[in-house]
Amino acid sequence: MPGLGMEHCGGAFRMEKLKPLLIPGIFSLILLALALVTGLAQEPDGDETHFHIPAVEQYSQQFPNIDLQNYHSASGPVPYIWWTLLGKLVGTELSALRALTLCFGIAALFFFANLVRKENWRLQLVAVGGLAFQPYFLGRSLSLYTMIPALCLGIFSLWCFQAFQKEKRVLWLVTYVIAASLAVWSRQIYLSYVAGILAFVAVENIMNASALSLRQLAAKLLPLTIPGLALGVLFLIWGGTNPPGFRENASQGINILQLDFIPIFLGFWFVPVFFDHLDRFPKWLLALALVLSLHLLAMPLYVLDASGPSMAQGNIAGFIAKLFTVAQNKGVPILALKGGQMVLWTMGLCVLALLVQDFRKLTSLIAFAHFGIIGLVPQVWERFFLPLAPVLWLGFLPRMRRLWLYFLWMGAQALLALAYVLDKT
């Protein structure tokens, strides 16, 4: 009503509704700017050439009678189906398909921002920035890779589960089941989200004084198992954990090197978490972690394999390995490189201790499930840890004290991510 200030209230209400969109909107603009600067029509890289482009071409030719079993890729079929369907509208040129991947990346940022919207804006900025400036997220959002559509679905499934926990509406449960099923049909590694959620509900019930009976708990868990069962159906179609055409040239089995890479990954990408809690770690934990890290002296150096990423057992590939490879090529002594990896391993083990301390939290349980599944993968590829980026930033938010550490790291991460993107163009 004029004269009563109601128009001001309406404007304030609209601004309040738009606030949650501001932070993901800023990072989305950065993504779009990078897409314009680097272009989306650059030459395809190895995985795009060998796996993703042929799979989309095959599905486009077969549509609508697509073959879920015989295609040469390690990923599930959902991203290829979406690229095929949307390609009918926007075209199947590589730049157009990459633009679709960029849309999934932007959607992932908005879904993740909704997961942390109740935090103050500084914490929101740290969390969303931690994901946006993860080099694999930034780089693969500009490429034709299945990891970004899968991540988008995985984050959306967490958002739906969070909404279901809060509102107890069946619609949220159904949406979660669909989103999580699509996520595991995109990349099998998102089974860790499903397993973590199942463990969370079970642990919460066990630790609750008014715990449900075993029968009631089973009824509560049953719908949450559907995404896992959906992945089981896909495994039956494939006759294994990957499509037959991919398994012919890929090694299988457990790789113990993965267990060593977990602390190195945590120590590098979550370095501000370590220094934020350095004064709270018991001295015995720091000493024990350092002593245990000495075993790396007898282990292979985590550098890129000369042949590049391959399906070979123990093949090492990733951003961290590349940094150590560059240092090695610059003449840094191997003992210094080993020492650097020992420091990362020590810091990472301390960060892992924080996850153990918070073992009842959903984010910690997803991380443990992810580590367990990663141990079954024969290749030591850092990209397999991308699903943990949003999960761990979400989990560490309540623990953050010295925010300047996280903003400093976000700036460093942005430079690393930019270098990674430019190296790919």
C-alpha positions as CSV (number, residue, x, y, z in Angstrom):
1,M,0.0,0.0,0.0
2,P,1.4,3.4,-1.0
3,G,2.6,5.5,2.0
4,L,2.9,2.5,4.3
5,G,6.2,1.3,3.0
6,M,4.8,-2.0,1.7
7,E,6.6,-1.6,-1.6
8,H,9.9,-1.5,0.4
9,C,8.9,-4.7,2.3
10,G,8.1,-6.4,-1.0
11,G,11.5,-5.4,-2.4
12,A,13.3,-6.7,0.8
13,F,11.4,-10.0,0.6
14,R,12.5,-10.4,-3.0
15,M,16.1,-9.7,-2.1
16,E,15.9,-12.2,0.7
17,K,14.7,-14.8,-1.7
18,L,17.5,-14.0,-4.1
19,K,20.3,-14.1,-1.6
20,P,20.9,-17.9,-1.7
21,L,21.4,-17.5,-5.5
22,L,24.1,-14.9,-5.2
23,I,27.1,-17.0,-4.3
24,P,26.6,-19.9,-6.7
25,G,25.6,-17.2,-9.3
26,I,29.1,-15.6,-8.9
27,F,30.9,-18.9,-9.4
28,S,28.7,-19.8,-12.3
29,L,29.6,-16.5,-14.0
30,I,33.3,-17.5,-13.5
31,L,32.6,-20.8,-15.2
32,L,30.8,-19.1,-18.1
33,A,33.7,-16.6,-18.4
34,L,36.2,-19.4,-18.6
35,A,34.1,-21.1,-21.2
36,L,34.1,-17.9,-23.3
37,V,37.9,-17.4,-22.9
38,T,39.1,-20.9,-23.5
39,G,36.3,-21.8,-25.9
40,L,34.4,-25.1,-26.0
41,A,35.5,-26.2,-29.4
42,Q,39.1,-27.1,-28.6
43,E,40.5,-30.4,-29.7
44,P,39.2,-33.4,-27.7
45,D,41.5,-35.0,-25.2
46,G,42.2,-38.7,-24.7
47,D,39.2,-39.8,-22.7
48,E,36.8,-37.8,-24.9
49,T,38.3,-39.3,-28.0
50,H,38.4,-42.9,-26.8
51,F,35.3,-43.2,-24.6
52,H,32.8,-40.4,-24.5
53,I,32.5,-39.2,-28.1
54,P,32.2,-42.7,-29.5
55,A,29.6,-43.6,-26.8
56,V,27.4,-40.6,-27.7
57,E,27.8,-41.3,-31.4
58,Q,26.8,-44.9,-30.9
59,Y,23.7,-44.0,-28.8
60,S,22.7,-41.3,-31.4
61,Q,22.8,-43.9,-34.1
62,Q,20.9,-46.5,-32.0
63,F,18.3,-44.1,-30.6
64,P,15.8,-45.0,-29.4
65,N,16.9,-48.7,-29.2
66,I,20.1,-48.0,-27.3
67,D,22.3,-50.8,-26.1
68,L,23.0,-50.6,-22.3
69,Q,25.6,-53.4,-22.4
70,N,27.9,-52.9,-25.4
71,Y,29.6,-49.6,-25.4
72,H,33.3,-48.8,-24.7
73,S,33.3,-46.8,-21.5
74,A,33.7,-47.4,-17.7
75,S,30.8,-45.1,-16.8
76,G,27.2,-45.8,-16.6
77,P,24.8,-45.0,-19.5
78,V,22.8,-42.2,-18.1
79,P,25.1,-39.3,-19.2
80,Y,25.3,-40.7,-22.7
81,I,21.5,-41.0,-22.8
82,W,21.1,-37.4,-21.7
83,W,23.7,-36.1,-24.2
84,T,22.0,-38.1,-26.9
85,L,18.5,-36.8,-26.0
86,L,19.6,-33.1,-25.6
87,G,21.8,-33.4,-28.6
88,K,18.7,-33.9,-30.7
89,L,17.8,-30.3,-29.7
90,V,21.1,-28.5,-29.6
91,G,23.1,-30.7,-32.0
92,T,25.8,-33.3,-31.4
93,E,28.9,-31.1,-32.1
94,L,31.5,-31.4,-29.4
95,S,31.1,-27.7,-28.4
96,A,27.3,-28.2,-28.0
97,L,27.7,-31.3,-25.8
98,R,30.4,-29.6,-23.7
99,A,28.0,-26.7,-23.2
100,L,25.5,-29.2,-21.8
101,T,28.1,-30.5,-19.4
102,L,28.7,-26.9,-18.3
103,C,25.0,-26.6,-17.5
104,F,25.3,-29.7,-15.3
105,G,28.3,-28.0,-13.5
106,I,26.4,-24.8,-12.9
107,A,23.4,-26.8,-11.6
108,A,25.7,-28.7,-9.2
109,L,26.9,-25.4,-7.7
110,F,23.3,-24.2,-7.1
111,F,22.3,-27.6,-5.6
112,F,25.3,-27.5,-3.3
113,A,24.6,-23.9,-2.3
114,N,21.2,-25.0,-1.2
115,L,22.8,-27.7,1.0
116,V,24.7,-24.9,2.9
117,R,22.2,-22.1,2.6
118,K,21.6,-22.0,6.4
119,E,25.3,-21.1,7.1
120,N,26.5,-17.5,7.1
121,W,27.6,-16.1,3.8
122,R,31.3,-16.5,4.6
123,L,31.0,-20.3,5.2
124,Q,28.8,-20.6,2.1
125,L,31.5,-18.8,0.1
126,V,34.2,-21.2,1.4
127,A,32.1,-24.3,0.7
128,V,30.9,-23.4,-2.7
129,G,34.3,-22.0,-3.7
130,G,36.0,-25.1,-2.4
131,L,33.9,-27.1,-4.9
132,A,34.0,-24.6,-7.8
133,F,37.8,-24.2,-7.7
134,Q,38.5,-27.9,-7.4
135,P,40.5,-28.4,-10.6
136,Y,38.7,-31.5,-11.8
137,F,35.3,-29.8,-11.3
138,L,36.4,-26.6,-13.1
139,G,38.2,-28.4,-15.9
140,R,35.7,-31.2,-16.5
141,S,32.7,-28.8,-16.5
142,L,34.2,-27.5,-19.7
143,S,34.7,-31.0,-21.2
144,L,32.6,-34.0,-22.3
145,Y,33.1,-36.0,-19.1
146,T,30.6,-38.1,-17.2
147,M,31.9,-37.0,-13.8
148,I,30.1,-33.7,-13.9
149,P,26.5,-34.9,-14.7
150,A,27.1,-37.7,-12.1
151,L,28.3,-35.1,-9.5
152,C,25.2,-32.9,-10.2
153,L,22.9,-35.9,-9.6
154,G,24.8,-36.9,-6.5
155,I,24.6,-33.5,-4.9
156,F,20.9,-33.3,-5.8
157,S,20.3,-36.6,-4.2
158,L,21.9,-35.3,-0.9
159,W,19.7,-32.2,-1.1
160,C,16.6,-34.4,-1.5
161,F,17.6,-36.6,1.4
162,Q,18.3,-33.6,3.6
163,A,14.8,-32.2,2.7
164,F,13.3,-35.6,3.5
165,Q,15.0,-35.7,6.9
166,K,13.6,-32.3,7.7
167,E,10.0,-32.5,6.2
168,K,9.4,-36.3,6.2
169,R,7.4,-35.9,2.9
170,V,7.2,-39.0,0.7
171,L,7.8,-36.8,-2.4
172,W,11.3,-36.0,-1.2
173,L,12.0,-39.7,-0.5
174,V,10.9,-40.6,-4.0
175,T,12.9,-37.8,-5.6
176,Y,16.0,-38.9,-3.6
177,V,15.6,-42.5,-4.8
178,I,15.3,-41.4,-8.4
179,A,18.2,-39.0,-8.2
180,A,20.5,-41.4,-6.4
181,S,19.6,-44.2,-8.9
182,L,20.4,-42.0,-11.8
183,A,23.7,-41.0,-10.1
184,V,24.9,-44.6,-9.7
185,W,23.8,-45.3,-13.2
186,S,26.0,-42.4,-14.2
187,R,29.1,-43.3,-12.3
188,Q,29.2,-46.4,-10.1
189,I,31.3,-44.7,-7.4
190,Y,28.2,-42.8,-6.2
191,L,27.2,-46.0,-4.4
192,S,29.2,-44.4,-1.6
193,Y,26.5,-41.8,-1.2
194,V,23.8,-44.5,-1.0
195,A,25.9,-46.6,1.4
196,G,26.7,-43.6,3.6
197,I,23.0,-42.6,3.9
198,L,22.0,-46.2,4.8
199,A,24.7,-46.3,7.5
200,F,23.7,-42.9,8.8
201,V,20.0,-43.9,9.2
202,A,21.1,-47.2,10.9
203,V,23.6,-45.5,13.2
204,E,21.2,-42.8,14.2
205,N,18.6,-45.4,15.1
206,I,21.1,-47.5,17.1
207,M,22.4,-44.5,19.1
208,N,18.9,-43.2,19.7
209,A,17.4,-44.0,23.1
210,S,14.0,-44.6,21.6
211,A,15.4,-46.9,18.9
212,L,13.1,-48.6,16.4
213,S,12.6,-52.3,16.5
214,L,14.6,-54.3,14.0
215,R,11.5,-54.8,11.8
216,Q,10.7,-51.0,11.9
217,L,14.3,-50.2,11.1
218,A,14.3,-52.6,8.1
219,A,11.1,-51.0,6.8
220,K,12.7,-47.5,7.1
221,L,15.9,-48.6,5.3
222,L,14.2,-50.6,2.6
223,P,13.3,-47.6,0.2
224,L,16.8,-46.2,0.8
225,T,18.3,-49.4,-0.7
226,I,16.6,-49.0,-4.0
227,P,19.4,-47.0,-5.7
228,G,21.8,-49.8,-4.7
229,L,19.5,-52.4,-6.1
230,A,19.3,-50.3,-9.3
231,L,23.1,-50.4,-9.6
232,G,22.8,-54.2,-9.0
233,V,20.5,-54.4,-12.0
234,L,23.1,-52.5,-14.1
235,F,25.8,-55.0,-13.0
236,L,23.6,-57.9,-14.1
237,I,23.1,-56.3,-17.5
238,W,26.8,-55.8,-17.8
239,G,27.7,-59.2,-16.3
240,G,30.2,-57.3,-14.0
241,T,31.0,-53.9,-12.6
242,N,31.8,-52.3,-16.0
243,P,30.5,-52.8,-19.5
244,P,32.0,-55.9,-21.2
245,G,33.7,-53.8,-24.0
246,F,35.6,-51.9,-21.3
247,R,36.6,-54.9,-19.2
248,E,38.5,-56.5,-22.1
249,N,41.3,-53.9,-21.8
250,A,41.1,-53.0,-18.1
251,S,42.8,-54.6,-15.2
252,Q,40.7,-55.7,-12.2
253,G,41.5,-56.2,-8.6
254,I,42.4,-54.4,-5.4
255,N,45.2,-51.9,-5.3
256,I,46.9,-51.2,-2.0
257,L,48.4,-48.0,-3.3
258,Q,44.9,-46.4,-3.0
259,L,45.1,-46.7,0.8
260,D,48.2,-44.5,0.7
261,F,46.7,-42.0,-1.6
262,I,43.7,-41.3,0.7
263,P,45.7,-39.3,3.3
264,I,47.8,-37.6,0.5
265,F,44.5,-36.4,-1.1
266,L,43.1,-35.2,2.2
267,G,46.4,-33.5,3.2
268,F,46.6,-31.6,0.0
269,W,43.1,-30.5,-0.8
270,F,42.0,-29.9,2.8
271,V,45.3,-28.4,4.0
272,P,43.4,-25.4,5.7
273,V,41.5,-27.9,7.8
274,F,44.8,-29.3,9.1
275,F,46.2,-25.9,10.0
276,D,42.9,-24.7,11.5
277,H,43.0,-27.6,14.0
278,L,46.8,-27.9,14.4
279,D,46.6,-26.5,18.0
280,R,43.9,-29.1,18.8
281,F,45.5,-32.2,17.5
282,P,47.1,-34.3,20.3
283,K,50.9,-34.3,20.1
284,W,50.9,-38.1,20.1
285,L,48.6,-38.1,17.0
286,L,51.0,-35.9,15.1
287,A,54.0,-38.0,16.1
288,L,52.3,-41.2,15.3
289,A,51.2,-39.9,11.9
290,L,54.7,-38.8,11.1
291,V,56.2,-42.1,12.1
292,L,53.7,-44.0,10.1
293,S,54.4,-41.9,7.0
294,L,58.0,-43.2,7.0
295,H,56.7,-46.3,5.1
296,L,56.4,-44.0,2.0
297,L,60.2,-44.2,1.7
298,A,59.8,-47.8,0.6
299,M,56.8,-47.1,-1.6
300,P,56.7,-45.9,-5.3
301,L,56.8,-42.1,-5.7
302,Y,53.4,-40.7,-6.5
303,V,54.2,-39.2,-9.9
304,L,52.5,-39.6,-13.3
305,D,53.3,-42.8,-15.2
306,A,55.4,-42.1,-18.3
307,S,52.8,-43.7,-20.5
308,G,50.0,-41.4,-19.1
309,P,46.7,-42.6,-17.7
310,S,45.9,-46.2,-18.7
311,M,43.8,-49.1,-17.5
312,A,46.9,-50.8,-16.0
313,Q,47.0,-52.0,-12.5
314,G,48.5,-49.3,-10.2
315,N,48.5,-46.7,-13.0
316,I,48.9,-43.2,-11.3
317,A,47.2,-40.1,-12.7
318,G,46.0,-36.9,-11.2
319,F,46.6,-33.3,-10.3
320,I,48.7,-34.0,-7.2
321,A,50.9,-36.5,-9.0
322,K,51.3,-34.0,-11.9
323,L,52.7,-31.4,-9.5
324,F,55.2,-33.9,-8.1
325,T,56.1,-34.9,-11.7
326,V,56.8,-31.3,-12.6
327,A,59.0,-30.9,-9.6
328,Q,60.8,-34.1,-10.4
329,N,61.4,-32.9,-14.0
330,K,62.8,-29.7,-12.6
331,G,65.5,-31.6,-10.8
332,V,64.1,-31.7,-7.3
333,P,65.8,-34.6,-5.4
334,I,63.7,-37.7,-5.0
335,L,64.3,-37.6,-1.2
336,A,62.7,-34.1,-1.1
337,L,59.8,-35.3,-3.1
338,K,59.3,-38.3,-0.8
339,G,59.5,-35.9,2.2
340,G,56.8,-33.7,0.6
341,Q,54.5,-36.6,0.2
342,M,55.2,-37.8,3.8
343,V,54.2,-34.3,5.0
344,L,50.9,-34.5,3.0
345,W,50.3,-38.0,4.3
346,T,50.9,-36.9,7.9
347,M,48.5,-33.9,7.5
348,G,45.9,-36.1,5.8
349,L,45.9,-38.7,8.5
350,C,45.2,-36.0,11.0
351,V,42.3,-34.7,8.9
352,L,41.1,-38.3,8.6
353,A,41.1,-38.4,12.5
354,L,38.6,-35.6,12.4
355,L,36.3,-37.7,10.2
356,V,36.6,-40.6,12.7
357,Q,35.8,-38.2,15.5
358,D,32.6,-37.2,13.7
359,F,31.8,-40.8,12.8
360,R,28.1,-40.3,13.3
361,K,27.8,-37.5,10.8
362,L,26.4,-38.3,7.3
363,T,29.4,-36.7,5.6
364,S,31.9,-38.9,7.5
365,L,30.0,-42.1,6.8
366,I,29.8,-41.2,3.1
367,A,33.6,-40.6,3.1
368,F,34.3,-43.9,4.8
369,A,32.1,-45.7,2.3
370,H,33.9,-43.9,-0.5
371,F,37.3,-44.9,0.8
372,G,36.2,-48.5,1.0
373,I,34.9,-48.5,-2.6
374,I,38.0,-46.7,-3.9
375,G,40.2,-49.5,-2.4
376,L,38.6,-51.9,-4.9
377,V,39.7,-49.8,-7.9
378,P,43.0,-50.8,-9.5
379,Q,43.9,-47.4,-10.9
380,V,45.2,-44.7,-8.6
381,W,43.3,-41.8,-10.2
382,E,42.6,-38.6,-8.3
383,R,39.4,-38.0,-10.3
384,F,37.8,-40.8,-8.3
385,F,37.9,-38.5,-5.3
386,L,35.9,-35.7,-6.8
387,P,32.6,-36.9,-5.2
388,L,34.2,-36.2,-1.8
389,A,34.8,-32.5,-2.5
390,P,31.2,-31.3,-1.7
391,V,30.7,-33.9,1.0
392,L,33.9,-33.0,3.0
393,W,33.5,-29.3,2.6
394,L,29.9,-29.7,3.9
395,G,31.2,-31.8,6.8
396,F,34.0,-29.5,7.9
397,L,31.9,-26.3,7.8
398,P,30.8,-26.5,11.5
399,R,34.5,-27.0,12.6
400,M,35.9,-23.9,10.7
401,R,37.4,-21.3,13.0
402,R,40.1,-19.3,11.2
403,L,38.2,-18.4,8.0
404,W,41.2,-16.5,6.6
405,L,43.0,-19.8,6.1
406,Y,40.2,-21.1,3.9
407,F,39.9,-17.9,1.9
408,L,43.7,-18.0,1.4
409,W,43.4,-21.6,0.2
410,M,40.5,-20.8,-2.1
411,G,42.7,-18.2,-3.8
412,A,45.5,-20.8,-4.2
413,Q,43.0,-23.4,-5.4
414,A,41.6,-20.9,-8.0
415,L,45.1,-20.4,-9.4
416,L,45.8,-24.2,-9.5
417,A,42.4,-24.8,-11.2
418,L,43.1,-22.0,-13.8
419,A,46.5,-23.6,-14.6
420,Y,44.8,-26.9,-15.0
421,V,42.1,-25.6,-17.4
422,L,44.6,-23.6,-19.5
423,D,46.9,-26.7,-19.7
424,K,44.0,-28.6,-21.2
425,T,43.3,-26.1,-23.9
